């Protein structure tokens, strides 16, 4: 476990998920990540950059042909040239170091030596490790900083042996056999673009996302092709009655007596009745399908309680580990020391929390988040299905010494996301959509803890 100079800045970046087959690549922010690397390059003093897993997304890339590995294939793409050039400039700077930890989406980096060779030859990585552990000497003794990707706290994505290419957890097959195969189909119907499936957060909400898209698409069609024309026709009908009443000098006839145009009036009533009946049948069908999907998911994983959240479950496990001073799953060293700052990623949900130990000491628990655009569900009016809103989550964590204390910070790069919502979705989510930052907003500290 190396000791760090007091002026060292340790930066943790995870879950950028760079790379993928056409329609499968979910990384959309090379400019923002490149800007972070340029900032760190220009910084005076030592900087430790920890790529804390899922930096690449090798699961979204088909097996390359010839002698090219997945990392080289991804770095050759024109849209990423500037990003990897910035990483090379950072690593080539004075007192700058890059440590790459594997995650569940880039585990091949560990068992495939050719990928490590490629990254070393291009001058991008100094060290490959299963976990990162270092310490600062501050007033009061050592302060230990530890990091691993975090997938070992998620049963569906736990990798027992990173050296074994056949060690493939359930999450591996969800990506390679499901999302990677259907995402290239693209837009299969109005409002349902399967290439967006990789952005749904959390992944367990995919059935909700599909049902929501179909529901609001159907409601929009009913409104656009049935209700709106019906209202327009009814308005014309009422105007015709009004003018006929004026012409016959009997205005009261237009307000209450429909006997002169009774067949037309009954036609509107029948159209309205059967239109509402169709909407009712679809609503019942939607509720039945949603119930079946929920029961199916519960059957697949009986251990999960209703409302199960992988992010909350992982955070609870890490908090329990810190309080009980149990060793982390990926700790490579034989000795154990109290961890003051535990950094992980994997869940794509950035957070920073304090944990109080049994002896009264405090530790910090950080999730570095991700560098992705997410489709996040928000509750709809009238108890409709959730509406999925696009939002960029571009975050990283920093740890450094400030005076006699250890400063832990969670940073974010604000970026507005284009919304691809139908008019119906906009109406049902009016006033509930999350805030979108203005274009050009500066990076900022989202939260901080002083130990």
NUVEX-938888 format. One line per field, with one value per residue (C-alpha): residue in one letter; residue number from 1; x, y, z. Coordinates in steps of 0.02 Angstrom, whole numbers, plus 50000, padded with zeros to 5 digits. Layout:
% NUVEX-938888
code <- A  ...
pos <- NUM  ...
u <- X  ...
v <- Y  ...
w <- Z  ...
This chain:
% NUVEX-938888
code <- X  X  X  X  X  X  X  X  X  X  X  X  X  X  X  X  X  X  X  X  X  X  X  X  X  X  X  X  X  X  X  X  X  X  X  X  X  X  X  X  X  X  X  X  X  X  X  X  X  X  X  X  X  X  X  X  X  X  X  X  X  X  X  X  X  X  X  X  X  X  X  X  X  X  X  X  X  X  X  X  X  X  X  X  X  X  X  X  X  X  X  X  X  X  X  X  X  X  X  X  X  X  X  X  X  X  X  X  X  X  X  X  X  X  X  X  X  X  X  X  X  X  X  X  X  X  X  X  X  X  X  X  X  X  X  X  X  X  X  X  X  X  X  X  X  X  X  X  X  X  X  X  X  X  X  X  X  X  X  X  X  X  X  X  X  X  X  X  X  X  X  X  X  X  X  X  X  X  X  X  X  X  X  X  X  X  X  X  X  X  X  X  X  X  X  X  X  X  X  X  X  X  X  X  X  X  X  X  X  X  X  X  X  X  X  X  X  X  X  X  X  X  X  X  X  X  X  X  X  X  X  X  X  X  X  X  X  X  X  X  X  X  X  X  X  X  X  X  X  X  X  X  X  X  X  X  X  X  X  X  X  X  X  X  X  X  X  X  X  X  X  X  X  X  X  X  X  X  X  X  X  X  X  X  X  X  X  X  X  X  X  X  X  X  X  X  X  X  X  X  X  X  X  X  X  X  X  X  X  X  X  X  X  X  X  X  X  X  X  X  X  X  X  X  X  X  X  X  X  X  X  X  X  X  X  X  X  X  X  X  X  X  X  X  X  X  X  X  X  X  X  X  X  X  X  X  X  X  X  X  X  X  X  X  X  X  X  X  X  X  X  X  X  X  X  X  X  X  X  X  X  X  X  X  X  X  X  X  X  X  X  X  X  X  X  X  X  X  X  X  X  X  X  X  X  X  X  X  X  X  X  X  X  X  X  X  X  X  X  X  X  X  X  X  X  X  X  X  X  X  X  X  X  X  X  X  X  X  X  X  X  X  X  X  X  X  X  X  X  X  X
pos <- 1  2  3  4  5  6  7  8  9  10  11  12  13  14  15  16  17  18  19  20  21  22  23  24  25  26  27  28  29  30  31  32  33  34  35  36  37  38  39  40  41  42  43  44  45  46  47  48  49  50  51  52  53  54  55  56  57  58  59  60  61  62  63  64  65  66  67  68  69  70  71  72  73  74  75  76  77  78  79  80  81  82  83  84  85  86  87  88  89  90  91  92  93  94  95  96  97  98  99  100  101  102  103  104  105  106  107  108  109  110  111  112  113  114  115  116  117  118  119  120  121  122  123  124  125  126  127  128  129  130  131  132  133  134  135  136  137  138  139  140  141  142  143  144  145  146  147  148  149  150  151  152  153  154  155  156  157  158  159  160  161  162  163  164  165  166  167  168  169  170  171  172  173  174  175  176  177  178  179  180  181  182  183  184  185  186  187  188  189  190  191  192  193  194  195  196  197  198  199  200  201  202  203  204  205  206  207  208  209  210  211  212  213  214  215  216  217  218  219  220  221  222  223  224  225  226  227  228  229  230  231  232  233  234  235  236  237  238  239  240  241  242  243  244  245  246  247  248  249  250  251  252  253  254  255  256  257  258  259  260  261  262  263  264  265  266  267  268  269  270  271  272  273  274  275  276  277  278  279  280  281  282  283  284  285  286  287  288  289  290  291  292  293  294  295  296  297  298  299  300  301  302  303  304  305  306  307  308  309  310  311  312  313  314  315  316  317  318  319  320  321  322  323  324  325  326  327  328  329  330  331  332  333  334  335  336  337  338  339  340  341  342  343  344  345  346  347  348  349  350  351  352  353  354  355  356  357  358  359  360  361  362  363  364  365  366  367  368  369  370  371  372  373  374  375  376  377  378  379  380  381  382  383  384  385  386  387  388  389  390  391  392  393  394  395  396  397  398  399  400  401  402  403  404  405  406  407  408  409  410  411  412  413  414  415  416  417  418  419  420  421  422  423  424  425  426  427  428  429  430  431  432  433  434  435  436  437  438  439  440  441  442  443  444  445  446  447  448  449  450  451
u <- 50000  50088  50098  50045  50124  50021  49991  49925  49753  49668  49530  49409  49319  49208  49071  49102  49062  49158  49132  49001  48930  48822  48672  48750  48875  48802  48947  48901  49018  49198  49214  49168  49279  49421  49401  49421  49581  49649  49612  49705  49852  49872  49864  50026  50081  50049  49884  49826  49691  49596  49492  49378  49300  49189  49297  49273  49118  49187  49021  48939  49072  49066  49225  49342  49416  49601  49732  49637  49575  49420  49518  49616  49455  49370  49518  49526  49354  49368  49249  49364  49534  49533  49482  49621  49747  49700  49723  49895  49945  49889  49985  50140  50137  50253  50197  50040  49989  49845  49783  49653  49536  49422  49233  49103  49091  49278  49335  49421  49552  49611  49609  49663  49847  49836  49721  49841  49984  49888  49852  50032  50107  49999  50054  49884  49899  50037  49965  49826  49753  49599  49582  49667  49732  49840  49860  49896  49995  49896  49880  49813  49893  49861  49706  49673  49587  49518  49428  49354  49224  49081  49005  49055  48915  48789  48749  48692  48861  48986  49142  49220  49382  49435  49569  49438  49355  49216  49167  49014  48881  48698  48725  48852  48720  48588  48703  48777  48622  48487  48528  48672  48562  48404  48478  48535  48353  48330  48156  48033  47879  47842  47914  48001  48184  48269  48441  48389  48365  48544  48508  48359  48400  48388  48393  48254  48140  48157  47984  47909  47996  47929  47752  47758  47812  47673  47544  47579  47598  47426  47349  47425  47353  47181  47187  47258  47154  46993  46959  47028  46936  46781  46792  46820  46672  46564  46613  46564  46401  46363  46404  46289  46150  46183  46174  46019  45940  45986  45917  45753  45745  45742  45903  45830  45819  46011  46028  45912  45809  45902  45752  45786  45962  45939  46029  46185  46184  46166  46312  46426  46366  46403  46576  46617  46550  46646  46803  46801  46766  46923  47027  46956  46997  47176  47194  47139  47257  47401  47367  47361  47525  47609  47551  47614  47784  47801  47755  47878  48020  47978  47981  48151  48230  48133  48263  48226  48099  47970  48051  48224  48359  48534  48607  48529  48571  48755  48765  48693  48819  48966  48903  48887  49062  49138  49049  49098  49273  49259  49381  49320  49290  49431  49564  49725  49841  49857  49843  49690  49678  49531  49468  49433  49368  49284  49256  49155  49051  48949  48773  48780  48702  48824  48821  48928  48886  48967  48975  48998  49093  49065  49214  49143  49263  49191  49222  49163  49073  49076  48997  49083  48928  48952  48976  48814  48645  48507  48322  48253  48070  47966  47789  47650  47490  47326  47426  47485  47639  47804  47876  48060  48160  48335  48467  48657  48747  48931  49017  49183  49257  49410  49509  49648  49724  49668  49759  49748  49593  49548  49432  49314  49215  49089  49099  48980  48987  48814  48751  48576  48495  48381  48207  48124  47951  47784  47656  47560  47714  47750  47571  47571  47741  47707  47791  47876  48020  48191  48290  48402  48561  48597  48722  48899  48874  49037  49089  49043  49059  48898  48934  49083  49138  49282  49362
v <- 50000  50158  50316  50475  50646  50772  50876  50728  50735  50566  50566  50422  50402  50253  50188  50287  50128  50184  50081  49970  49901  50020  50068  49995  50130  50229  50351  50525  50642  50628  50817  50832  50687  50756  50925  50842  50758  50923  51007  50871  50880  51067  51045  51067  50925  50738  50671  50490  50452  50292  50220  50126  49997  49995  50128  50029  49926  49769  49678  49791  49753  49599  49495  49594  49514  49485  49538  49689  49688  49777  49919  49958  49948  50075  50195  50197  50278  50460  50528  50464  50518  50680  50592  50462  50594  50692  50535  50509  50690  50670  50509  50587  50735  50756  50662  50600  50417  50311  50153  50046  49934  49808  49809  49684  49765  49771  49614  49562  49693  49577  49407  49465  49519  49592  49732  49776  49775  49892  50017  50014  50033  50184  50265  50271  50164  50143  50003  49873  49814  49730  49866  50027  50058  50204  50315  50494  50540  50677  50741  50596  50459  50367  50399  50252  50274  50118  50087  49942  49942  49884  49745  49618  49690  49650  49463  49474  49547  49465  49398  49260  49248  49391  49280  49160  49218  49091  49170  49261  49318  49345  49529  49479  49379  49515  49632  49512  49406  49538  49724  49704  49602  49708  49884  49885  49865  50050  50126  49984  50094  50277  50325  50157  50164  50004  50085  50184  50026  50034  50205  50150  50172  50061  49912  49827  49966  49910  49824  49984  50087  49979  49978  50165  50203  50097  50168  50351  50316  50235  50376  50501  50410  50401  50587  50634  50523  50502  50625  50782  50756  50711  50873  50974  50889  50917  51101  51118  51028  51149  51300  51233  51218  51394  51472  51371  51435  51614  51594  51526  51658  51521  51531  51421  51278  51274  51258  51117  51044  50920  50839  50922  50844  50693  50563  50671  50698  50511  50478  50586  50499  50327  50378  50448  50295  50169  50276  50274  50087  50058  50162  50063  49895  49953  50013  49843  49756  49868  49832  49644  49647  49750  49627  49478  49560  49599  49422  49351  49458  49409  49225  49242  49312  49262  49338  49514  49608  49722  49888  49810  49933  49869  50041  50050  49868  49894  50051  49961  49819  49941  50037  49875  49822  49987  49980  49801  49830  49678  49664  49723  49585  49638  49685  49617  49648  49522  49651  49745  49926  50037  50118  50303  50330  50191  50231  50124  50142  50013  50071  50232  50322  50453  50478  50534  50480  50479  50317  50317  50167  50079  50173  50342  50371  50430  50364  50422  50311  50376  50315  50401  50385  50374  50470  50424  50487  50402  50379  50406  50373  50514  50492  50548  50640  50543  50391  50355  50249  50335  50449  50419  50581  50599  50664  50667  50603  50651  50635  50590  50589  50678  50649  50762  50831  51002  51064  50926  50847  50735  50815  50704  50781  50724  50828  50840  50911  50986  50951  50975  50824  50833  50768  50650  50651  50644  50781  50658  50620  50806  50835  50692  50743  50931  51009  50847  50838  50863  51024  51032  51137  51273  51238  51285  51265  51247  51091  51103  51014  50919  50870  50860  50781  50831  50694
w <- 50000  49941  50042  49952  49966  50061  49904  49802  49723  49698  49565  49536  49369  49334  49219  49061  48961  48808  48650  48573  48411  48306  48412  48570  48621  48765  48791  48728  48824  48759  48764  48948  49002  48895  48980  49150  49092  49024  49192  49287  49166  49199  49387  49484  49597  49597  49531  49544  49416  49457  49316  49434  49318  49164  49081  48920  48884  48804  48827  48698  48566  48455  48438  48323  48169  48146  48272  48340  48520  48582  48664  48504  48402  48516  48521  48331  48316  48259  48392  48530  48463  48562  48724  48719  48663  48820  48927  48849  48886  49066  49093  49012  49130  49278  49435  49349  49362  49293  49381  49292  49395  49308  49320  49261  49087  49055  49147  48985  49025  49164  49079  48906  48914  48738  48799  48940  48814  48698  48837  48900  48725  48690  48853  48934  49093  49223  49326  49319  49485  49554  49687  49739  49914  49972  50124  50175  50330  50416  50592  50694  50591  50428  50324  50207  50039  49957  49792  49694  49557  49668  49565  49698  49806  49668  49659  49477  49425  49543  49457  49560  49459  49346  49268  49200  49036  49067  49232  49165  49291  49249  49207  49074  48981  49001  48903  48775  48742  48763  48753  48628  48512  48513  48523  48339  48283  48323  48313  48296  48319  48346  48515  48548  48497  48554  48541  48697  48800  48865  48942  49048  49232  49326  49208  49305  49240  49057  49056  49128  48995  48852  48924  48955  48777  48703  48823  48786  48601  48600  48703  48583  48432  48512  48551  48381  48268  48366  48507  48424  48258  48357  48457  48298  48213  48366  48370  48187  48228  48370  48262  48127  48255  48316  48143  48101  48261  48220  48043  48114  48252  48384  48487  48624  48499  48485  48673  48716  48575  48464  48382  48215  48205  48319  48208  48200  48388  48421  48303  48411  48568  48494  48434  48605  48696  48590  48595  48785  48781  48675  48797  48944  48860  48827  49007  49073  48951  49008  49192  49161  49063  49199  49333  49232  49206  49391  49442  49314  49379  49558  49507  49423  49580  49735  49851  49794  49896  49815  49772  49767  49713  49668  49709  49883  49918  49871  49976  50127  50108  50099  50250  50349  50295  50354  50522  50556  50486  50372  50226  50055  49925  49809  49938  49867  50015  50155  50295  50350  50402  50440  50281  50297  50119  50020  49836  49716  49558  49463  49510  49406  49555  49624  49811  49958  50135  50306  50405  50593  50663  50827  50904  50851  50706  50542  50367  50197  50072  49892  49732  49587  49477  49289  49125  49038  48985  49082  49051  49226  49271  49344  49411  49293  49328  49343  49405  49229  49192  49234  49100  49063  49054  48979  49100  49090  49245  49227  49396  49478  49653  49724  49885  49950  50109  50167  50320  50449  50372  50228  50101  50000  49857  49729  49570  49422  49246  49210  49034  48963  48881  48731  48771  48647  48724  48638  48672  48780  48887  48906  48962  49089  49160  49163  49315  49366  49244  49325  49306  49152  49172  49044  48905  48953  49141  49237  49334  49517  49684  49712  49892  50010  50173  50286  50392
